[in-house]
Amino acid sequence: MKRHTLLLFFAAIVLTSAVNAQHLGVPKLNDEFPKTAVLIEKARTQRVEQFVPVPGVNLPNKLASQMDTNIYIKVWADQTVYDPIGSGVILTISNVLFLATANHVVANDGDVHFRIPQKNGGEARHQQHLRDILDWVRDTKSDLAVAALGICKDTDDVRAIPVESFLVDYDDVQVGDEVFVLGFPSSVVLSQNPSVHYLRNGVVSSKPGPPEIIIDAFLFPGNSGGPVYWKQARGIHFGSGMSGTDIPGRESKLIGLVSRTLQYSEEARSPQTGRTRVIFEENSGLAVVISSTALKRLMERPEITSLIERAKRE
């Protein structure tokens, strides 16, 4: 009898832990959240070869039946290309749209472009960064930057995260919380459509102190500035069968933005001189996330209030 009681006691501990930390079924990200992720690109001009027909010059009829009737010449032309440099997320506060990202992604904001997803699934809108329209408000210490995109109109086809209700405080995030990471790891994945986002799966690994959260999600360059969301947590109930319901306060919310990956490095030293000959560096699988608490503080600064007022006037 005592043995059965002890087994039930340990079973209760295991089940209680499962209720607090585990999901029932497959956790899913809110369908609208991926449409808040933004690809940030740097525009540059490159010269390319092109072959164009010479106007007014045609081949004889005998040859025209066998080949193109135009004569082509090689010319050089300027072409604009876009290099992915990072990720971002669209926020809304007081009915004004903002783009948030890591400050180092847009440190030299020059000719930066944004691919803004459309909520109807259409092709992403390619928006240019204009200095007289978008003003960056930066927190260089926390590696955050936000820029106003303008007033949120009824006709807009863009999804955004409400700052007032969908940002998670640092203290509410716990080690072991499971997360989703959205972004554009340009150094890893190539796609014919560069505005297609990629979802990574992870877990909160450590909390070294505000505003930094360490996650285990194996990210890469290009993910910087991308949003990190809580996975929706569920509790387990027992009765006629096992079922689950959402835990209040643990719906998918923004816990922060990716700042950087943590690299593992090791030196190879010469046995004769003792000097370093080679340094091996690899992705450790860990990444630093800047908490939404720091993002909320940034959104409360007077500069943001001024941008909101300016957007509403325009």
TIBA-72584 format. One record per residue (C-alpha): residue number from 1; residue in three letters; x, y, z. Coordinates in nm, 3 decimals. Layout:
<rs>
+-----+-----+---------+---------+---------+
:   k :   r :       x :       y :       z :
+-----+-----+---------+---------+---------+
: NUM : ALA :       X :       Y :       Z :
...
+-----+-----+---------+---------+---------+
</rs>
This chain:
<rs>
+-----+-----+---------+---------+---------+
:   k :   r :       x :       y :       z :
+-----+-----+---------+---------+---------+
:   1 : MET :   0.000 :   0.000 :   0.000 :
:   2 : LYS :   0.280 :   0.241 :   0.089 :
:   3 : ARG :   0.451 :   0.162 :  -0.238 :
:   4 : HIS :   0.139 :   0.247 :  -0.440 :
:   5 : THR :   0.096 :   0.571 :  -0.245 :
:   6 : LEU :   0.458 :   0.668 :  -0.316 :
:   7 : LEU :   0.417 :   0.594 :  -0.687 :
:   8 : LEU :   0.101 :   0.806 :  -0.700 :
:   9 : PHE :   0.287 :   1.087 :  -0.520 :
:  10 : PHE :   0.567 :   1.089 :  -0.779 :
:  11 : ALA :   0.313 :   1.061 :  -1.063 :
:  12 : ALA :   0.136 :   1.369 :  -0.927 :
:  13 : ILE :   0.467 :   1.561 :  -0.926 :
:  14 : VAL :   0.537 :   1.460 :  -1.287 :
:  15 : LEU :   0.185 :   1.555 :  -1.399 :
:  16 : THR :   0.201 :   1.887 :  -1.217 :
:  17 : SER :   0.530 :   1.965 :  -1.393 :
:  18 : ALA :   0.368 :   1.870 :  -1.723 :
:  19 : VAL :   0.081 :   2.110 :  -1.660 :
:  20 : ASN :   0.321 :   2.395 :  -1.588 :
:  21 : ALA :   0.577 :   2.337 :  -1.859 :
:  22 : GLN :   0.443 :   2.119 :  -2.140 :
:  23 : HIS :   0.205 :   2.165 :  -2.430 :
:  24 : LEU :  -0.082 :   1.934 :  -2.519 :
:  25 : GLY :  -0.085 :   1.867 :  -2.890 :
:  26 : VAL :   0.104 :   2.078 :  -3.141 :
:  27 : PRO :   0.143 :   2.448 :  -3.048 :
:  28 : LYS :   0.064 :   2.686 :  -3.333 :
:  29 : LEU :   0.151 :   3.046 :  -3.395 :
:  30 : ASN :  -0.135 :   3.287 :  -3.452 :
:  31 : ASP :  -0.196 :   3.288 :  -3.828 :
:  32 : GLU :  -0.165 :   3.666 :  -3.847 :
:  33 : PHE :   0.169 :   3.696 :  -3.665 :
:  34 : PRO :   0.390 :   3.583 :  -3.958 :
:  35 : LYS :   0.244 :   3.873 :  -4.155 :
:  36 : THR :   0.401 :   4.117 :  -3.908 :
:  37 : ALA :   0.759 :   4.011 :  -3.995 :
:  38 : VAL :   0.952 :   4.244 :  -4.227 :
:  39 : LEU :   1.256 :   4.176 :  -4.445 :
:  40 : ILE :   1.505 :   4.466 :  -4.434 :
:  41 : GLU :   1.731 :   4.512 :  -4.737 :
:  42 : LYS :   2.008 :   4.739 :  -4.856 :
:  43 : ALA :   1.979 :   4.872 :  -5.209 :
:  44 : ARG :   2.282 :   4.899 :  -5.435 :
:  45 : THR :   2.343 :   4.958 :  -5.804 :
:  46 : GLN :   2.546 :   4.722 :  -6.019 :
:  47 : ARG :   2.633 :   4.727 :  -6.388 :
:  48 : VAL :   2.511 :   4.430 :  -6.590 :
:  49 : GLU :   2.536 :   4.317 :  -6.951 :
:  50 : GLN :   2.224 :   4.336 :  -7.162 :
:  51 : PHE :   2.153 :   4.258 :  -7.528 :
:  52 : VAL :   1.911 :   4.494 :  -7.698 :
:  53 : PRO :   1.785 :   4.505 :  -8.059 :
:  54 : VAL :   1.924 :   4.773 :  -8.286 :
:  55 : PRO :   1.621 :   4.979 :  -8.397 :
:  56 : GLY :   1.554 :   4.993 :  -8.772 :
:  57 : VAL :   1.801 :   4.719 :  -8.861 :
:  58 : ASN :   1.657 :   4.393 :  -8.998 :
:  59 : LEU :   1.810 :   4.084 :  -9.149 :
:  60 : PRO :   1.752 :   3.983 :  -9.515 :
:  61 : ASN :   1.434 :   3.785 :  -9.577 :
:  62 : LYS :   1.626 :   3.464 :  -9.640 :
:  63 : LEU :   1.786 :   3.476 :  -9.297 :
:  64 : ALA :   1.482 :   3.621 :  -9.124 :
:  65 : SER :   1.296 :   3.294 :  -9.172 :
:  66 : GLN :   1.569 :   3.109 :  -8.986 :
:  67 : MET :   1.652 :   3.346 :  -8.703 :
:  68 : ASP :   1.538 :   3.655 :  -8.516 :
:  69 : THR :   1.476 :   3.946 :  -8.751 :
:  70 : ASN :   1.655 :   4.190 :  -8.518 :
:  71 : ILE :   2.025 :   4.252 :  -8.477 :
:  72 : TYR :   2.130 :   4.277 :  -8.113 :
:  73 : ILE :   2.415 :   4.466 :  -7.953 :
:  74 : LYS :   2.568 :   4.430 :  -7.608 :
:  75 : VAL :   2.525 :   4.725 :  -7.374 :
:  76 : TRP :   2.594 :   4.796 :  -7.010 :
:  77 : ALA :   2.306 :   4.906 :  -6.787 :
:  78 : ASP :   2.263 :   4.999 :  -6.421 :
:  79 : GLN :   2.044 :   4.760 :  -6.222 :
:  80 : THR :   1.922 :   4.796 :  -5.863 :
:  81 : VAL :   1.970 :   4.487 :  -5.650 :
:  82 : TYR :   1.871 :   4.426 :  -5.289 :
:  83 : ASP :   2.090 :   4.256 :  -5.030 :
:  84 : PRO :   1.906 :   4.121 :  -4.722 :
:  85 : ILE :   2.055 :   4.265 :  -4.403 :
:  86 : GLY :   1.806 :   4.180 :  -4.128 :
:  87 : SER :   1.453 :   4.138 :  -4.003 :
:  88 : GLY :   1.196 :   4.350 :  -3.825 :
:  89 : VAL :   0.839 :   4.355 :  -3.696 :
:  90 : ILE :   0.550 :   4.597 :  -3.744 :
:  91 : LEU :   0.400 :   4.745 :  -3.429 :
:  92 : THR :   0.104 :   4.974 :  -3.373 :
:  93 : ILE :   0.048 :   5.227 :  -3.097 :
:  94 : SER :  -0.223 :   5.494 :  -3.086 :
:  95 : ASN :  -0.327 :   5.382 :  -3.437 :
:  96 : VAL :   0.017 :   5.461 :  -3.582 :
:  97 : LEU :   0.234 :   5.197 :  -3.751 :
:  98 : PHE :   0.598 :   5.154 :  -3.649 :
:  99 : LEU :   0.878 :   4.930 :  -3.768 :
: 100 : ALA :   1.096 :   4.785 :  -3.490 :
: 101 : THR :   1.428 :   4.610 :  -3.542 :
: 102 : ALA :   1.778 :   4.572 :  -3.394 :
: 103 : ASN :   1.966 :   4.901 :  -3.401 :
: 104 : HIS :   2.277 :   4.751 :  -3.562 :
: 105 : VAL :   2.071 :   4.637 :  -3.863 :
: 106 : VAL :   1.996 :   4.998 :  -3.957 :
: 107 : ALA :   2.300 :   5.165 :  -3.802 :
: 108 : ASN :   2.382 :   5.322 :  -4.140 :
: 109 : ASP :   2.032 :   5.360 :  -4.269 :
: 110 : GLY :   2.118 :   5.498 :  -4.616 :
: 111 : ASP :   1.909 :   5.339 :  -4.890 :
: 112 : VAL :   1.725 :   5.082 :  -4.683 :
: 113 : HIS :   1.412 :   4.909 :  -4.810 :
: 114 : PHE :   1.142 :   4.709 :  -4.634 :
: 115 : ARG :   0.935 :   4.423 :  -4.771 :
: 116 : ILE :   0.606 :   4.464 :  -4.586 :
: 117 : PRO :   0.380 :   4.155 :  -4.594 :
: 118 : GLN :   0.015 :   4.198 :  -4.687 :
: 119 : LYS :  -0.254 :   4.035 :  -4.474 :
: 120 : ASN :  -0.441 :   3.908 :  -4.781 :
: 121 : GLY :  -0.144 :   3.696 :  -4.884 :
: 122 : GLY :  -0.053 :   3.916 :  -5.179 :
: 123 : GLU :   0.299 :   4.009 :  -5.283 :
: 124 : ALA :   0.489 :   4.200 :  -5.015 :
: 125 : ARG :   0.500 :   4.577 :  -5.060 :
: 126 : HIS :   0.849 :   4.706 :  -5.132 :
: 127 : GLN :   0.878 :   5.030 :  -4.935 :
: 128 : GLN :   1.179 :   5.259 :  -4.947 :
: 129 : HIS :   1.320 :   5.430 :  -4.642 :
: 130 : LEU :   1.296 :   5.805 :  -4.694 :
: 131 : ARG :   1.480 :   6.020 :  -4.442 :
: 132 : ASP :   1.214 :   6.293 :  -4.447 :
: 133 : ILE :   0.932 :   6.045 :  -4.376 :
: 134 : LEU :   1.080 :   5.780 :  -4.148 :
: 135 : ASP :   1.269 :   5.897 :  -3.839 :
: 136 : TRP :   1.462 :   5.639 :  -3.639 :
: 137 : VAL :   1.432 :   5.650 :  -3.261 :
: 138 : ARG :   1.719 :   5.446 :  -3.119 :
: 139 : ASP :   1.819 :   5.277 :  -2.796 :
: 140 : THR :   2.181 :   5.195 :  -2.877 :
: 141 : LYS :   2.244 :   5.045 :  -2.533 :
: 142 : SER :   1.971 :   4.785 :  -2.582 :
: 143 : ASP :   2.028 :   4.749 :  -2.960 :
: 144 : LEU :   1.677 :   4.862 :  -3.055 :
: 145 : ALA :   1.548 :   5.103 :  -3.319 :
: 146 : VAL :   1.197 :   5.200 :  -3.429 :
: 147 : ALA :   1.072 :   5.415 :  -3.715 :
: 148 : ALA :   0.727 :   5.557 :  -3.786 :
: 149 : LEU :   0.555 :   5.420 :  -4.097 :
: 150 : GLY :   0.251 :   5.648 :  -4.076 :
: 151 : ILE :  -0.109 :   5.637 :  -3.963 :
: 152 : CYS :  -0.289 :   5.303 :  -3.972 :
: 153 : LYS :  -0.576 :   5.350 :  -4.220 :
: 154 : ASP :  -0.882 :   5.131 :  -4.268 :
: 155 : THR :  -0.763 :   5.059 :  -4.621 :
: 156 : ASP :  -0.421 :   4.933 :  -4.508 :
: 157 : ASP :  -0.351 :   4.569 :  -4.586 :
: 158 : VAL :  -0.085 :   4.532 :  -4.315 :
: 159 : ARG :  -0.085 :   4.340 :  -3.987 :
: 160 : ALA :   0.076 :   4.487 :  -3.674 :
: 161 : ILE :   0.138 :   4.390 :  -3.310 :
: 162 : PRO :  -0.047 :   4.620 :  -3.063 :
: 163 : VAL :   0.213 :   4.755 :  -2.821 :
: 164 : GLU :  -0.050 :   4.809 :  -2.552 :
: 165 : SER :  -0.160 :   4.444 :  -2.526 :
: 166 : PHE :   0.078 :   4.203 :  -2.703 :
: 167 : LEU :   0.419 :   4.274 :  -2.548 :
: 168 : VAL :   0.542 :   4.051 :  -2.263 :
: 169 : ASP :   0.731 :   4.190 :  -1.963 :
: 170 : TYR :   1.078 :   4.056 :  -1.886 :
: 171 : ASP :   0.971 :   3.920 :  -1.545 :
: 172 : ASP :   0.688 :   3.716 :  -1.702 :
: 173 : VAL :   0.928 :   3.519 :  -1.924 :
: 174 : GLN :   1.059 :   3.203 :  -1.758 :
: 175 : VAL :   1.349 :   2.971 :  -1.837 :
: 176 : GLY :   1.197 :   2.675 :  -2.022 :
: 177 : ASP :   0.928 :   2.877 :  -2.201 :
: 178 : GLU :   0.896 :   2.759 :  -2.559 :
: 179 : VAL :   0.914 :   3.021 :  -2.834 :
: 180 : PHE :   0.877 :   3.076 :  -3.208 :
: 181 : VAL :   1.121 :   3.302 :  -3.395 :
: 182 : LEU :   1.032 :   3.471 :  -3.725 :
: 183 : GLY :   1.285 :   3.623 :  -3.959 :
: 184 : PHE :   1.487 :   3.606 :  -4.276 :
: 185 : PRO :   1.817 :   3.416 :  -4.228 :
: 186 : SER :   1.963 :   3.545 :  -4.553 :
: 187 : SER :   2.293 :   3.367 :  -4.501 :
: 188 : VAL :   2.125 :   3.028 :  -4.485 :
: 189 : VAL :   1.812 :   3.012 :  -4.696 :
: 190 : LEU :   1.774 :   3.144 :  -5.049 :
: 191 : SER :   1.434 :   3.180 :  -5.211 :
: 192 : GLN :   1.302 :   3.312 :  -5.539 :
: 193 : ASN :   1.075 :   3.527 :  -5.324 :
: 194 : PRO :   1.301 :   3.696 :  -5.066 :
: 195 : SER :   0.999 :   3.822 :  -4.870 :
: 196 : VAL :   0.912 :   3.467 :  -4.757 :
: 197 : HIS :   0.977 :   3.442 :  -4.385 :
: 198 : TYR :   1.116 :   3.142 :  -4.198 :
: 199 : LEU :   1.000 :   3.010 :  -3.864 :
: 200 : ARG :   1.243 :   2.865 :  -3.607 :
: 201 : ASN :   1.156 :   2.666 :  -3.298 :
: 202 : GLY :   1.323 :   2.739 :  -2.963 :
: 203 : VAL :   1.319 :   2.761 :  -2.586 :
: 204 : VAL :   1.423 :   3.024 :  -2.331 :
: 205 : SER :   1.764 :   2.904 :  -2.216 :
: 206 : SER :   1.870 :   3.171 :  -1.966 :
: 207 : LYS :   1.790 :   3.516 :  -1.825 :
: 208 : PRO :   2.126 :   3.680 :  -1.747 :
: 209 : GLY :   1.956 :   4.008 :  -1.655 :
: 210 : PRO :   1.732 :   4.269 :  -1.814 :
: 211 : PRO :   1.688 :   4.338 :  -2.094 :
: 212 : GLU :   1.863 :   4.028 :  -2.233 :
: 213 : ILE :   1.703 :   3.685 :  -2.272 :
: 214 : ILE :   1.904 :   3.391 :  -2.407 :
: 215 : ILE :   1.716 :   3.147 :  -2.630 :
: 216 : ASP :   1.818 :   2.816 :  -2.783 :
: 217 : ALA :   1.686 :   2.847 :  -3.140 :
: 218 : PHE :   1.989 :   2.811 :  -3.372 :
: 219 : LEU :   1.954 :   3.141 :  -3.558 :
: 220 : PHE :   2.178 :   3.294 :  -3.823 :
: 221 : PRO :   2.273 :   3.637 :  -3.964 :
: 222 : GLY :   1.962 :   3.790 :  -4.112 :
: 223 : ASN :   1.749 :   3.693 :  -3.811 :
: 224 : SER :   1.868 :   4.006 :  -3.625 :
: 225 : GLY :   1.574 :   4.231 :  -3.543 :
: 226 : GLY :   1.319 :   3.955 :  -3.596 :
: 227 : PRO :   1.030 :   3.897 :  -3.352 :
: 228 : VAL :   1.030 :   3.622 :  -3.087 :
: 229 : TYR :   0.688 :   3.498 :  -2.974 :
: 230 : TRP :   0.572 :   3.286 :  -2.682 :
: 231 : LYS :   0.422 :   2.956 :  -2.781 :
: 232 : GLN :   0.064 :   2.930 :  -2.665 :
: 233 : ALA :   0.068 :   2.727 :  -2.343 :
: 234 : ARG :  -0.201 :   2.475 :  -2.253 :
: 235 : GLY :  -0.299 :   2.304 :  -1.928 :
: 236 : ILE :  -0.384 :   1.933 :  -1.900 :
: 237 : HIS :  -0.712 :   1.820 :  -1.740 :
: 238 : PHE :  -0.813 :   1.467 :  -1.638 :
: 239 : GLY :  -1.157 :   1.312 :  -1.618 :
: 240 : SER :  -1.332 :   1.106 :  -1.879 :
: 241 : GLY :  -1.031 :   1.175 :  -2.102 :
: 242 : MET :  -0.725 :   1.395 :  -2.133 :
: 243 : SER :  -0.795 :   1.740 :  -2.272 :
: 244 : GLY :  -0.637 :   2.081 :  -2.267 :
: 245 : THR :  -0.730 :   2.446 :  -2.246 :
: 246 : ASP :  -0.524 :   2.758 :  -2.296 :
: 247 : ILE :  -0.352 :   2.895 :  -1.986 :
: 248 : PRO :  -0.464 :   3.256 :  -1.928 :
: 249 : GLY :  -0.187 :   3.504 :  -2.005 :
: 250 : ARG :   0.014 :   3.253 :  -2.207 :
: 251 : GLU :  -0.124 :   3.320 :  -2.553 :
: 252 : SER :   0.117 :   3.402 :  -2.834 :
: 253 : LYS :   0.274 :   3.737 :  -2.750 :
: 254 : LEU :   0.594 :   3.920 :  -2.838 :
: 255 : ILE :   0.869 :   3.856 :  -2.581 :
: 256 : GLY :   1.139 :   4.050 :  -2.767 :
: 257 : LEU :   1.355 :   4.102 :  -3.076 :
: 258 : VAL :   1.664 :   3.906 :  -3.182 :
: 259 : SER :   1.985 :   4.102 :  -3.121 :
: 260 : ARG :   2.268 :   3.862 :  -3.206 :
: 261 : THR :   2.381 :   3.501 :  -3.209 :
: 262 : LEU :   2.636 :   3.366 :  -2.963 :
: 263 : GLN :   2.939 :   3.212 :  -3.129 :
: 264 : TYR :   3.153 :   2.926 :  -3.002 :
: 265 : SER :   3.523 :   2.979 :  -3.072 :
: 266 : GLU :   3.838 :   2.775 :  -3.012 :
: 267 : GLU :   4.202 :   2.854 :  -3.082 :
: 268 : ALA :   4.462 :   2.627 :  -3.239 :
: 269 : ARG :   4.807 :   2.719 :  -3.103 :
: 270 : SER :   5.150 :   2.635 :  -3.236 :
: 271 : PRO :   5.330 :   2.392 :  -3.000 :
: 272 : GLN :   5.662 :   2.558 :  -3.090 :
: 273 : THR :   5.578 :   2.928 :  -3.050 :
: 274 : GLY :   5.259 :   2.913 :  -2.845 :
: 275 : ARG :   5.103 :   3.168 :  -3.079 :
: 276 : THR :   4.752 :   3.134 :  -3.218 :
: 277 : ARG :   4.757 :   2.989 :  -3.570 :
: 278 : VAL :   4.385 :   2.939 :  -3.639 :
: 279 : ILE :   4.061 :   3.040 :  -3.466 :
: 280 : PHE :   3.764 :   2.812 :  -3.525 :
: 281 : GLU :   3.426 :   2.979 :  -3.482 :
: 282 : GLU :   3.084 :   2.814 :  -3.501 :
: 283 : ASN :   2.726 :   2.896 :  -3.422 :
: 284 : SER :   2.657 :   2.782 :  -3.065 :
: 285 : GLY :   2.282 :   2.757 :  -3.127 :
: 286 : LEU :   2.216 :   3.028 :  -2.868 :
: 287 : ALA :   2.097 :   3.382 :  -2.941 :
: 288 : VAL :   2.042 :   3.703 :  -2.744 :
: 289 : VAL :   1.692 :   3.851 :  -2.745 :
: 290 : ILE :   1.619 :   4.205 :  -2.625 :
: 291 : SER :   1.311 :   4.192 :  -2.404 :
: 292 : SER :   0.984 :   4.361 :  -2.497 :
: 293 : THR :   1.015 :   4.551 :  -2.169 :
: 294 : ALA :   1.299 :   4.755 :  -2.324 :
: 295 : LEU :   1.093 :   4.795 :  -2.641 :
: 296 : LYS :   0.797 :   4.928 :  -2.442 :
: 297 : ARG :   1.023 :   5.178 :  -2.265 :
: 298 : LEU :   1.152 :   5.295 :  -2.602 :
: 299 : MET :   0.796 :   5.340 :  -2.729 :
: 300 : GLU :   0.720 :   5.563 :  -2.428 :
: 301 : ARG :   0.993 :   5.816 :  -2.510 :
: 302 : PRO :   0.894 :   6.175 :  -2.604 :
: 303 : GLU :   1.033 :   6.127 :  -2.956 :
: 304 : ILE :   0.775 :   5.855 :  -3.020 :
: 305 : THR :   0.496 :   6.080 :  -2.893 :
: 306 : SER :   0.614 :   6.348 :  -3.136 :
: 307 : LEU :   0.613 :   6.100 :  -3.426 :
: 308 : ILE :   0.260 :   5.988 :  -3.336 :
: 309 : GLU :   0.136 :   6.347 :  -3.332 :
: 310 : ARG :   0.315 :   6.421 :  -3.660 :
: 311 : ALA :   0.167 :   6.111 :  -3.830 :
: 312 : LYS :  -0.184 :   6.207 :  -3.724 :
: 313 : ARG :  -0.140 :   6.562 :  -3.859 :
: 314 : GLU :  -0.026 :   6.430 :  -4.196 :
+-----+-----+---------+---------+---------+
</rs>
